[in-house]
Each structure stands twice: as C-alpha cells, then as structure tokens.
C-alpha cells in the first residue's frame, strides 16, 4: 500500500483492516494476562497508526507487517512492565469474623500471617485466600512450579505447627 492510498483511507477503514492483526498478535503474546491488556495493546497500536500514518514506509514491508511489528513491540513492553511490577496483595479485609470463637482463631491466623516473610505471605494470601493455582503463583512470584509446590508444603507444615502450639489441631496436610 502506497502512502497516498493510506492517506485516502478513513480512520474507520484503516481500523477495520489493521485492528484484527494487532489484536491477534497482542492476544498471542499476552495470553497469560487479563484480556483487557491485549485489547488495550491493540488500541494503543491503532492510535499510533492513526495519528502517525506518515511513519509507515512501504519499502520496508506491507501495512499489516508494520502493524504486527508495532503490536509485538507494544505487547512485549507491556509484558515486561507487568512482570516487573512489585507484588502487591489486594487483600485489605480482616481475616476473621467478629464475635465468638471465630474471632479468636482469626486473631491467631492474623498473627501467624504477620510473622511470615513477604514471599510466604504472598503464597498464603494468593493460594489460600484467593485459590490461585501453582502455575499462576509461579508466574506471579517468579518461581518455578515445583518451587511453589515445595514452598507451599513447607508453609502448610509451618502453619500447622504454629496452630498446634496454640492448641488448635488441624486434620490432614
């Protein structure tokens, strides 16, 4: 496609031709992230294309190749930012109910969680409160899946021992 042809296209026509390619690349590279990330990536690529049409050089490849390269660059950038962000735990609620014996057990559990290292706290919260699978834990915490499983086993043993010291018996592992 020549630059003149590109300029003659309306924004809607250009978007209709190029968005599917940008979205396909973004979905492939960002498949482990929320779907919205791939859509935002494609939106950013299309915005850049629509506002800077003059940057496309037909001698370097087709328009769809240009869009795919932009989408790949943007997706990899998003993936690096996503993986390098600090781990923040979204849990703000209290760990126990008010009134009755649940509060006492909740106090014990809360104290135990506070005594854990940051990584152990992350494992505890993401696995036992949010039900996250080992594969996702490994990705989020930068560990191997086997490493996560071993760390969870050790964490269970540690918590079970602490509960036993408080007079609370836990069945199973």
Biotite code that builds the C-alpha atoms (Angstrom):
import biotite.structure as struc

atoms = struc.array([
    struc.Atom([0.000, 0.000, 0.000], chain_id="A", res_id=1, res_name="UNK", atom_name="CA", element="C"),
    struc.Atom([1.418, 3.342, -1.010], chain_id="A", res_id=2, res_name="UNK", atom_name="CA", element="C"),
    struc.Atom([1.396, 6.340, 1.352], chain_id="A", res_id=3, res_name="UNK", atom_name="CA", element="C"),
    struc.Atom([-1.185, 8.081, -0.819], chain_id="A", res_id=4, res_name="UNK", atom_name="CA", element="C"),
    struc.Atom([-3.519, 5.092, -0.565], chain_id="A", res_id=5, res_name="UNK", atom_name="CA", element="C"),
    struc.Atom([-3.013, 5.005, 3.178], chain_id="A", res_id=6, res_name="UNK", atom_name="CA", element="C"),
    struc.Atom([-3.863, 8.681, 3.498], chain_id="A", res_id=7, res_name="UNK", atom_name="CA", element="C"),
    struc.Atom([-7.011, 8.179, 1.416], chain_id="A", res_id=8, res_name="UNK", atom_name="CA", element="C"),
    struc.Atom([-8.404, 5.614, 3.866], chain_id="A", res_id=9, res_name="UNK", atom_name="CA", element="C"),
    struc.Atom([-10.755, 6.856, 6.564], chain_id="A", res_id=10, res_name="UNK", atom_name="CA", element="C"),
    struc.Atom([-9.894, 6.086, 10.166], chain_id="A", res_id=11, res_name="UNK", atom_name="CA", element="C"),
    struc.Atom([-12.686, 3.501, 10.277], chain_id="A", res_id=12, res_name="UNK", atom_name="CA", element="C"),
    struc.Atom([-11.441, 1.731, 7.138], chain_id="A", res_id=13, res_name="UNK", atom_name="CA", element="C"),
    struc.Atom([-7.870, 1.660, 8.407], chain_id="A", res_id=14, res_name="UNK", atom_name="CA", element="C"),
    struc.Atom([-9.022, 0.414, 11.799], chain_id="A", res_id=15, res_name="UNK", atom_name="CA", element="C"),
    struc.Atom([-11.118, -2.315, 10.164], chain_id="A", res_id=16, res_name="UNK", atom_name="CA", element="C"),
    struc.Atom([-8.160, -3.525, 8.103], chain_id="A", res_id=17, res_name="UNK", atom_name="CA", element="C"),
    struc.Atom([-5.450, -3.399, 10.760], chain_id="A", res_id=18, res_name="UNK", atom_name="CA", element="C"),
    struc.Atom([-7.024, -3.923, 14.197], chain_id="A", res_id=19, res_name="UNK", atom_name="CA", element="C"),
    struc.Atom([-7.559, -7.695, 13.745], chain_id="A", res_id=20, res_name="UNK", atom_name="CA", element="C"),
    struc.Atom([-3.832, -8.186, 13.069], chain_id="A", res_id=21, res_name="UNK", atom_name="CA", element="C"),
    struc.Atom([-2.807, -6.050, 16.049], chain_id="A", res_id=22, res_name="UNK", atom_name="CA", element="C"),
    struc.Atom([-5.268, -7.833, 18.313], chain_id="A", res_id=23, res_name="UNK", atom_name="CA", element="C"),
    struc.Atom([-4.148, -11.288, 17.164], chain_id="A", res_id=24, res_name="UNK", atom_name="CA", element="C"),
    struc.Atom([-0.506, -10.527, 17.950], chain_id="A", res_id=25, res_name="UNK", atom_name="CA", element="C"),
    struc.Atom([-1.392, -8.945, 21.301], chain_id="A", res_id=26, res_name="UNK", atom_name="CA", element="C"),
    struc.Atom([-3.610, -11.868, 22.349], chain_id="A", res_id=27, res_name="UNK", atom_name="CA", element="C"),
    struc.Atom([-0.892, -14.368, 21.473], chain_id="A", res_id=28, res_name="UNK", atom_name="CA", element="C"),
    struc.Atom([1.870, -12.608, 23.365], chain_id="A", res_id=29, res_name="UNK", atom_name="CA", element="C"),
    struc.Atom([-0.280, -11.522, 26.314], chain_id="A", res_id=30, res_name="UNK", atom_name="CA", element="C"),
    struc.Atom([-2.258, -14.760, 26.653], chain_id="A", res_id=31, res_name="UNK", atom_name="CA", element="C"),
    struc.Atom([-1.365, -15.118, 30.362], chain_id="A", res_id=32, res_name="UNK", atom_name="CA", element="C"),
    struc.Atom([-2.534, -11.613, 31.221], chain_id="A", res_id=33, res_name="UNK", atom_name="CA", element="C"),
    struc.Atom([-6.088, -10.322, 31.559], chain_id="A", res_id=34, res_name="UNK", atom_name="CA", element="C"),
    struc.Atom([-7.898, -9.993, 28.216], chain_id="A", res_id=35, res_name="UNK", atom_name="CA", element="C"),
    struc.Atom([-8.132, -6.230, 28.681], chain_id="A", res_id=36, res_name="UNK", atom_name="CA", element="C"),
    struc.Atom([-4.339, -5.945, 28.342], chain_id="A", res_id=37, res_name="UNK", atom_name="CA", element="C"),
    struc.Atom([-4.434, -7.351, 24.798], chain_id="A", res_id=38, res_name="UNK", atom_name="CA", element="C"),
    struc.Atom([-7.302, -5.047, 23.867], chain_id="A", res_id=39, res_name="UNK", atom_name="CA", element="C"),
    struc.Atom([-5.518, -2.012, 25.303], chain_id="A", res_id=40, res_name="UNK", atom_name="CA", element="C"),
    struc.Atom([-2.367, -3.017, 23.445], chain_id="A", res_id=41, res_name="UNK", atom_name="CA", element="C"),
    struc.Atom([-4.277, -3.167, 20.143], chain_id="A", res_id=42, res_name="UNK", atom_name="CA", element="C"),
    struc.Atom([-5.915, 0.186, 20.942], chain_id="A", res_id=43, res_name="UNK", atom_name="CA", element="C"),
    struc.Atom([-2.501, 1.784, 21.535], chain_id="A", res_id=44, res_name="UNK", atom_name="CA", element="C"),
    struc.Atom([-1.149, 0.370, 18.275], chain_id="A", res_id=45, res_name="UNK", atom_name="CA", element="C"),
    struc.Atom([-4.152, 1.640, 16.322], chain_id="A", res_id=46, res_name="UNK", atom_name="CA", element="C"),
    struc.Atom([-3.950, 5.069, 17.939], chain_id="A", res_id=47, res_name="UNK", atom_name="CA", element="C"),
    struc.Atom([-0.280, 5.306, 16.992], chain_id="A", res_id=48, res_name="UNK", atom_name="CA", element="C"),
    struc.Atom([-1.039, 4.206, 13.427], chain_id="A", res_id=49, res_name="UNK", atom_name="CA", element="C"),
    struc.Atom([-3.961, 6.594, 13.016], chain_id="A", res_id=50, res_name="UNK", atom_name="CA", element="C"),
    struc.Atom([-2.099, 9.590, 14.420], chain_id="A", res_id=51, res_name="UNK", atom_name="CA", element="C"),
    struc.Atom([1.239, 8.877, 12.702], chain_id="A", res_id=52, res_name="UNK", atom_name="CA", element="C"),
    struc.Atom([0.403, 7.402, 9.327], chain_id="A", res_id=53, res_name="UNK", atom_name="CA", element="C"),
    struc.Atom([3.461, 9.082, 7.847], chain_id="A", res_id=54, res_name="UNK", atom_name="CA", element="C"),
    struc.Atom([5.791, 6.724, 9.760], chain_id="A", res_id=55, res_name="UNK", atom_name="CA", element="C"),
    struc.Atom([4.757, 3.768, 7.617], chain_id="A", res_id=56, res_name="UNK", atom_name="CA", element="C"),
    struc.Atom([7.343, 3.048, 4.901], chain_id="A", res_id=57, res_name="UNK", atom_name="CA", element="C"),
    struc.Atom([6.017, 0.716, 2.150], chain_id="A", res_id=58, res_name="UNK", atom_name="CA", element="C"),
    struc.Atom([9.566, -0.155, 1.088], chain_id="A", res_id=59, res_name="UNK", atom_name="CA", element="C"),
    struc.Atom([10.101, -1.955, 4.421], chain_id="A", res_id=60, res_name="UNK", atom_name="CA", element="C"),
    struc.Atom([7.059, -4.234, 4.177], chain_id="A", res_id=61, res_name="UNK", atom_name="CA", element="C"),
    struc.Atom([3.293, -4.373, 3.962], chain_id="A", res_id=62, res_name="UNK", atom_name="CA", element="C"),
    struc.Atom([0.991, -2.332, 6.160], chain_id="A", res_id=63, res_name="UNK", atom_name="CA", element="C"),
    struc.Atom([-0.116, -5.453, 8.048], chain_id="A", res_id=64, res_name="UNK", atom_name="CA", element="C"),
    struc.Atom([3.519, -6.387, 8.713], chain_id="A", res_id=65, res_name="UNK", atom_name="CA", element="C"),
    struc.Atom([4.095, -2.880, 10.048], chain_id="A", res_id=66, res_name="UNK", atom_name="CA", element="C"),
    struc.Atom([1.069, -3.206, 12.328], chain_id="A", res_id=67, res_name="UNK", atom_name="CA", element="C"),
    struc.Atom([2.166, -6.653, 13.539], chain_id="A", res_id=68, res_name="UNK", atom_name="CA", element="C"),
    struc.Atom([5.652, -5.366, 14.375], chain_id="A", res_id=69, res_name="UNK", atom_name="CA", element="C"),
    struc.Atom([4.175, -2.415, 16.298], chain_id="A", res_id=70, res_name="UNK", atom_name="CA", element="C"),
    struc.Atom([1.821, -4.769, 18.143], chain_id="A", res_id=71, res_name="UNK", atom_name="CA", element="C"),
    struc.Atom([4.669, -7.129, 19.022], chain_id="A", res_id=72, res_name="UNK", atom_name="CA", element="C"),
    struc.Atom([6.799, -4.280, 20.330], chain_id="A", res_id=73, res_name="UNK", atom_name="CA", element="C"),
    struc.Atom([3.935, -2.879, 22.405], chain_id="A", res_id=74, res_name="UNK", atom_name="CA", element="C"),
    struc.Atom([2.916, -6.308, 23.744], chain_id="A", res_id=75, res_name="UNK", atom_name="CA", element="C"),
    struc.Atom([6.458, -7.201, 24.796], chain_id="A", res_id=76, res_name="UNK", atom_name="CA", element="C"),
    struc.Atom([6.795, -3.837, 26.501], chain_id="A", res_id=77, res_name="UNK", atom_name="CA", element="C"),
    struc.Atom([3.544, -4.450, 28.402], chain_id="A", res_id=78, res_name="UNK", atom_name="CA", element="C"),
    struc.Atom([4.670, -7.943, 29.321], chain_id="A", res_id=79, res_name="UNK", atom_name="CA", element="C"),
    struc.Atom([7.969, -6.637, 30.741], chain_id="A", res_id=80, res_name="UNK", atom_name="CA", element="C"),
    struc.Atom([6.134, -3.956, 32.746], chain_id="A", res_id=81, res_name="UNK", atom_name="CA", element="C"),
    struc.Atom([3.592, -6.490, 34.011], chain_id="A", res_id=82, res_name="UNK", atom_name="CA", element="C"),
    struc.Atom([6.272, -8.971, 35.126], chain_id="A", res_id=83, res_name="UNK", atom_name="CA", element="C"),
    struc.Atom([8.479, -6.354, 36.763], chain_id="A", res_id=84, res_name="UNK", atom_name="CA", element="C"),
    struc.Atom([5.773, -4.634, 38.796], chain_id="A", res_id=85, res_name="UNK", atom_name="CA", element="C"),
    struc.Atom([6.081, -5.091, 42.546], chain_id="A", res_id=86, res_name="UNK", atom_name="CA", element="C"),
    struc.Atom([3.859, -7.708, 44.067], chain_id="A", res_id=87, res_name="UNK", atom_name="CA", element="C"),
    struc.Atom([1.031, -6.018, 45.882], chain_id="A", res_id=88, res_name="UNK", atom_name="CA", element="C"),
    struc.Atom([-1.516, -8.040, 47.729], chain_id="A", res_id=89, res_name="UNK", atom_name="CA", element="C"),
    struc.Atom([-5.023, -6.697, 47.220], chain_id="A", res_id=90, res_name="UNK", atom_name="CA", element="C"),
    struc.Atom([-6.334, -8.200, 50.443], chain_id="A", res_id=91, res_name="UNK", atom_name="CA", element="C"),
    struc.Atom([-7.473, -5.437, 52.769], chain_id="A", res_id=92, res_name="UNK", atom_name="CA", element="C"),
    struc.Atom([-10.243, -7.247, 54.618], chain_id="A", res_id=93, res_name="UNK", atom_name="CA", element="C"),
    struc.Atom([-9.770, -8.725, 58.049], chain_id="A", res_id=94, res_name="UNK", atom_name="CA", element="C"),
    struc.Atom([-9.107, -12.434, 58.237], chain_id="A", res_id=95, res_name="UNK", atom_name="CA", element="C"),
    struc.Atom([-11.753, -13.199, 60.801], chain_id="A", res_id=96, res_name="UNK", atom_name="CA", element="C"),
    struc.Atom([-15.366, -12.613, 61.735], chain_id="A", res_id=97, res_name="UNK", atom_name="CA", element="C"),
    struc.Atom([-16.366, -10.551, 64.736], chain_id="A", res_id=98, res_name="UNK", atom_name="CA", element="C"),
    struc.Atom([-17.727, -12.147, 67.880], chain_id="A", res_id=99, res_name="UNK", atom_name="CA", element="C"),
    struc.Atom([-17.410, -15.708, 69.089], chain_id="A", res_id=100, res_name="UNK", atom_name="CA", element="C"),
    struc.Atom([-14.636, -18.263, 68.686], chain_id="A", res_id=101, res_name="UNK", atom_name="CA", element="C"),
    struc.Atom([-14.015, -17.337, 65.039], chain_id="A", res_id=102, res_name="UNK", atom_name="CA", element="C"),
    struc.Atom([-12.523, -14.068, 66.204], chain_id="A", res_id=103, res_name="UNK", atom_name="CA", element="C"),
    struc.Atom([-10.034, -15.857, 68.445], chain_id="A", res_id=104, res_name="UNK", atom_name="CA", element="C"),
    struc.Atom([-8.935, -18.201, 65.639], chain_id="A", res_id=105, res_name="UNK", atom_name="CA", element="C"),
    struc.Atom([-8.819, -15.244, 63.280], chain_id="A", res_id=106, res_name="UNK", atom_name="CA", element="C"),
    struc.Atom([-6.508, -13.388, 65.662], chain_id="A", res_id=107, res_name="UNK", atom_name="CA", element="C"),
    struc.Atom([-4.201, -16.389, 65.750], chain_id="A", res_id=108, res_name="UNK", atom_name="CA", element="C"),
    struc.Atom([-4.183, -16.707, 61.956], chain_id="A", res_id=109, res_name="UNK", atom_name="CA", element="C"),
    struc.Atom([-3.642, -12.979, 61.509], chain_id="A", res_id=110, res_name="UNK", atom_name="CA", element="C"),
    struc.Atom([-0.693, -13.053, 63.911], chain_id="A", res_id=111, res_name="UNK", atom_name="CA", element="C"),
    struc.Atom([0.762, -16.037, 62.099], chain_id="A", res_id=112, res_name="UNK", atom_name="CA", element="C"),
    struc.Atom([0.424, -14.364, 58.717], chain_id="A", res_id=113, res_name="UNK", atom_name="CA", element="C"),
    struc.Atom([2.135, -11.236, 60.048], chain_id="A", res_id=114, res_name="UNK", atom_name="CA", element="C"),
    struc.Atom([5.061, -13.368, 61.241], chain_id="A", res_id=115, res_name="UNK", atom_name="CA", element="C"),
    struc.Atom([5.648, -14.799, 57.758], chain_id="A", res_id=116, res_name="UNK", atom_name="CA", element="C"),
    struc.Atom([8.210, -13.484, 55.300], chain_id="A", res_id=117, res_name="UNK", atom_name="CA", element="C"),
    struc.Atom([6.928, -11.385, 52.406], chain_id="A", res_id=118, res_name="UNK", atom_name="CA", element="C"),
    struc.Atom([7.126, -14.339, 49.995], chain_id="A", res_id=119, res_name="UNK", atom_name="CA", element="C"),
    struc.Atom([5.357, -16.666, 52.469], chain_id="A", res_id=120, res_name="UNK", atom_name="CA", element="C"),
    struc.Atom([2.634, -14.055, 52.996], chain_id="A", res_id=121, res_name="UNK", atom_name="CA", element="C"),
    struc.Atom([2.196, -13.745, 49.245], chain_id="A", res_id=122, res_name="UNK", atom_name="CA", element="C"),
    struc.Atom([1.969, -17.526, 48.884], chain_id="A", res_id=123, res_name="UNK", atom_name="CA", element="C"),
    struc.Atom([-0.509, -17.799, 51.759], chain_id="A", res_id=124, res_name="UNK", atom_name="CA", element="C"),
    struc.Atom([-2.740, -14.997, 50.543], chain_id="A", res_id=125, res_name="UNK", atom_name="CA", element="C"),
    struc.Atom([-2.762, -15.883, 46.871], chain_id="A", res_id=126, res_name="UNK", atom_name="CA", element="C"),
    struc.Atom([-3.151, -19.633, 47.392], chain_id="A", res_id=127, res_name="UNK", atom_name="CA", element="C"),
    struc.Atom([-5.376, -19.999, 50.451], chain_id="A", res_id=128, res_name="UNK", atom_name="CA", element="C"),
    struc.Atom([-7.453, -16.832, 50.302], chain_id="A", res_id=129, res_name="UNK", atom_name="CA", element="C"),
    struc.Atom([-7.670, -16.351, 46.536], chain_id="A", res_id=130, res_name="UNK", atom_name="CA", element="C"),
    struc.Atom([-7.375, -20.010, 45.493], chain_id="A", res_id=131, res_name="UNK", atom_name="CA", element="C"),
    struc.Atom([-4.695, -19.323, 42.889], chain_id="A", res_id=132, res_name="UNK", atom_name="CA", element="C"),
    struc.Atom([-3.172, -22.372, 41.187], chain_id="A", res_id=133, res_name="UNK", atom_name="CA", element="C"),
    struc.Atom([0.535, -23.272, 41.400], chain_id="A", res_id=134, res_name="UNK", atom_name="CA", element="C"),
    struc.Atom([1.227, -22.315, 37.774], chain_id="A", res_id=135, res_name="UNK", atom_name="CA", element="C"),
    struc.Atom([-0.171, -18.798, 38.256], chain_id="A", res_id=136, res_name="UNK", atom_name="CA", element="C"),
    struc.Atom([1.632, -18.431, 41.597], chain_id="A", res_id=137, res_name="UNK", atom_name="CA", element="C"),
    struc.Atom([4.904, -19.389, 39.922], chain_id="A", res_id=138, res_name="UNK", atom_name="CA", element="C"),
    struc.Atom([4.393, -16.803, 37.188], chain_id="A", res_id=139, res_name="UNK", atom_name="CA", element="C"),
    struc.Atom([3.454, -14.035, 39.582], chain_id="A", res_id=140, res_name="UNK", atom_name="CA", element="C"),
    struc.Atom([6.181, -14.723, 42.116], chain_id="A", res_id=141, res_name="UNK", atom_name="CA", element="C"),
    struc.Atom([8.956, -15.516, 39.645], chain_id="A", res_id=142, res_name="UNK", atom_name="CA", element="C"),
    struc.Atom([9.355, -19.101, 40.854], chain_id="A", res_id=143, res_name="UNK", atom_name="CA", element="C"),
    struc.Atom([9.178, -22.499, 39.215], chain_id="A", res_id=144, res_name="UNK", atom_name="CA", element="C"),
    struc.Atom([6.000, -24.509, 39.644], chain_id="A", res_id=145, res_name="UNK", atom_name="CA", element="C"),
    struc.Atom([7.934, -27.157, 41.610], chain_id="A", res_id=146, res_name="UNK", atom_name="CA", element="C"),
    struc.Atom([9.415, -24.429, 43.802], chain_id="A", res_id=147, res_name="UNK", atom_name="CA", element="C"),
    struc.Atom([5.932, -23.126, 44.543], chain_id="A", res_id=148, res_name="UNK", atom_name="CA", element="C"),
    struc.Atom([4.687, -26.600, 45.465], chain_id="A", res_id=149, res_name="UNK", atom_name="CA", element="C"),
    struc.Atom([7.617, -27.197, 47.828], chain_id="A", res_id=150, res_name="UNK", atom_name="CA", element="C"),
    struc.Atom([7.243, -23.737, 49.388], chain_id="A", res_id=151, res_name="UNK", atom_name="CA", element="C"),
    struc.Atom([3.503, -24.347, 49.918], chain_id="A", res_id=152, res_name="UNK", atom_name="CA", element="C"),
    struc.Atom([4.206, -27.726, 51.539], chain_id="A", res_id=153, res_name="UNK", atom_name="CA", element="C"),
    struc.Atom([6.696, -26.124, 53.930], chain_id="A", res_id=154, res_name="UNK", atom_name="CA", element="C"),
    struc.Atom([4.314, -23.258, 54.627], chain_id="A", res_id=155, res_name="UNK", atom_name="CA", element="C"),
    struc.Atom([1.483, -25.678, 55.474], chain_id="A", res_id=156, res_name="UNK", atom_name="CA", element="C"),
    struc.Atom([3.760, -27.560, 57.873], chain_id="A", res_id=157, res_name="UNK", atom_name="CA", element="C"),
    struc.Atom([4.896, -24.335, 59.498], chain_id="A", res_id=158, res_name="UNK", atom_name="CA", element="C"),
    struc.Atom([1.351, -23.047, 59.949], chain_id="A", res_id=159, res_name="UNK", atom_name="CA", element="C"),
    struc.Atom([0.125, -26.417, 61.210], chain_id="A", res_id=160, res_name="UNK", atom_name="CA", element="C"),
    struc.Atom([2.908, -26.440, 63.815], chain_id="A", res_id=161, res_name="UNK", atom_name="CA", element="C"),
    struc.Atom([2.078, -22.887, 64.927], chain_id="A", res_id=162, res_name="UNK", atom_name="CA", element="C"),
    struc.Atom([-1.610, -23.777, 65.219], chain_id="A", res_id=163, res_name="UNK", atom_name="CA", element="C"),
    struc.Atom([-0.731, -26.871, 67.271], chain_id="A", res_id=164, res_name="UNK", atom_name="CA", element="C"),
    struc.Atom([1.278, -24.650, 69.650], chain_id="A", res_id=165, res_name="UNK", atom_name="CA", element="C"),
    struc.Atom([-1.922, -22.610, 70.140], chain_id="A", res_id=166, res_name="UNK", atom_name="CA", element="C"),
    struc.Atom([-3.895, -25.778, 70.915], chain_id="A", res_id=167, res_name="UNK", atom_name="CA", element="C"),
    struc.Atom([-5.656, -25.982, 67.552], chain_id="A", res_id=168, res_name="UNK", atom_name="CA", element="C"),
    struc.Atom([-5.433, -29.354, 65.829], chain_id="A", res_id=169, res_name="UNK", atom_name="CA", element="C"),
    struc.Atom([-5.648, -29.417, 62.055], chain_id="A", res_id=170, res_name="UNK", atom_name="CA", element="C"),
    struc.Atom([-6.539, -32.602, 60.207], chain_id="A", res_id=171, res_name="UNK", atom_name="CA", element="C"),
    struc.Atom([-4.703, -33.515, 57.006], chain_id="A", res_id=172, res_name="UNK", atom_name="CA", element="C"),
    struc.Atom([-1.736, -31.712, 55.439], chain_id="A", res_id=173, res_name="UNK", atom_name="CA", element="C"),
])
